[in-house]
């Protein structure tokens, strides 16, 4: 017998008809002899409406009250799902975050799960009942309702799977798995049967938003096997697992891209100790995340520094740096929002040389200029002009042998 | 310093604008130096939508899950109200039923309050915070959310006022008090400054639906002074109090009417012991409430029995009695849905004779025939043809000297 946590997102439970469909899917898993717990999100649109009400009453709303308001969305779906399951003969019971309880820290609006008390849930599952747990929420040290921040239901599901020692956590979403790249750009993209946590994290961080990053980090830490699959088809999905579960490891798992970044260059900064700190400290203080950073070698005592950041934060970053013009002592600040970051991801590159080389050669052969390069253990990212995005992704997909046969 | 529970119904918090208005009203009470706790209902329409979802999934929905779904309506308003109060500088905090806690029995969907733990709420009020309590809900012995049934928020407010030993429980609604009769029928109807619990109960039971009956019963039992007033005006309302708080007691407090009843007559029933039981036992078993009952004197060994019941239950009552035709042994069953019950209510009639006589004489002078009469200690009710309703109410209102000067 397999113990499974099944998680359904907002589009999968958007109306009563879809809630009934999900119930049928859960019933099939129960009939197949599995022990099943369900984690659900709010009906699509509900959370946005509740958030908008809080914001309209006060842009500086109290996060505790925001949590009390917003957490109701999942509570409603949990109750409705329990009714839908009972109606087709599946014993079920809804659980809010405080009922489980899902103990979190006290950071309202973006709480982190500390512990889940799973004993009673397990007892119910063993007795043949399906617990339907409201995702995205918990209870803080002050006995008030907390929420985990947007997308937190994935994290709820993985944390519950860990607490229940489930064999698998199935995340049902509106895509049917993780692809080697975006199928809208590369029709020959392949669905991956398996992918490692590390690869999934790198893909998520560069724009392939299938799973919330926090949920993947937690799954990796707790060794929870996560399956991503569609609630609208019956196709098998993609399994996110430990590296040692993948026998025939491809060198490159996928190609990701992001057009959310902008490039900022500070020209002719005095090349002296502490100058990088004088640039990046004020940005960090302003809450601006910097991604890729490149500093050229020094010429005539000055250097150019280039970095990327979220496009939406470009105006604020300019403001911060212009306010420190005298302190930093640069000649010029230039920004380019028309860039794209292309990343090649794969744990196989740890043991295989030449992955970066193939990337550079492929892009060069298409006449695509590389503006910035950054690498991690399992990823090579380059910044290029945005207009080349699709061309670059397609060329790399072919070059690494990822095209469907 | 006065300690007040302020309760606002669904129409008073129907949208963000009204929630802001309510917050302003609460702020004024706080500025006046009162200790204030707020009890609120769901935004108008919300509860109906949530109930409809449960019913659409299953007409035989699980009442526990129904409670989990439906209780979210008040939780949302409580959080939004706390934000609205904070925004105008009033310290506030929302409380769900389980947080207070409001301990109820386990009858999901129609739970009764067993106890309210008010110590923490009092501590917060004394520290200058306004607790905003979600009405209509509590927590059952099994640690699951319960609801008190439709209109339960009034009961929540009165029970909270009792637990907090509040000086007054102000119930804000869409009418501005209790009138001597329906002002839509009698423009000269007067708003009562004070009314006793008993009178309020009798008026509620005959169709003047200002307060939920349960909340009045509880207020009477716990000696909670209840004020009914409008959230849309600043006029003083009606105070519902113990009899000894009313110095100058009128003989008649008000005239009520109900067109919700129908009359059933069973003709020529054998006049033998047990025949009444053979009629009313099956009706009770079918869950049909019978109101007024009249049995005529016997002629030739048979008698006629007349009684009233809710109009909506007439078809079912006929079915029950027709199925027992042989057993009861009557000649004929006749029904009349076109009747109205007119009631004269007042604690003063305990010590004043002639109240019923005035009623009969007044109706006779207008040519209105009385079909059935029933009396209680503080009420005289008559059943008449529905078409005379307005005429009867106006004539009685004048006859008892209730018209505005």
Interface residues (C-beta under 8 A of the other chain):
Chain A: X16 X19 X20 X50 X53 X54 X56 X57 X58 X61 X62 X64 X65 X66 X67 X68 X69 X72 X75 X76 X78 X79 X80 X82 X83 X84 X86 X87 X93 X94 X96 X98 X99 X143 X144 X145
Chain B: X16 X19 X20 X50 X53 X54 X56 X57 X58 X61 X62 X64 X65 X66 X67 X68 X69 X72 X75 X76 X78 X79 X80 X82 X83 X84 X86 X87 X93 X94 X96 X98 X99 X143 X144 X145
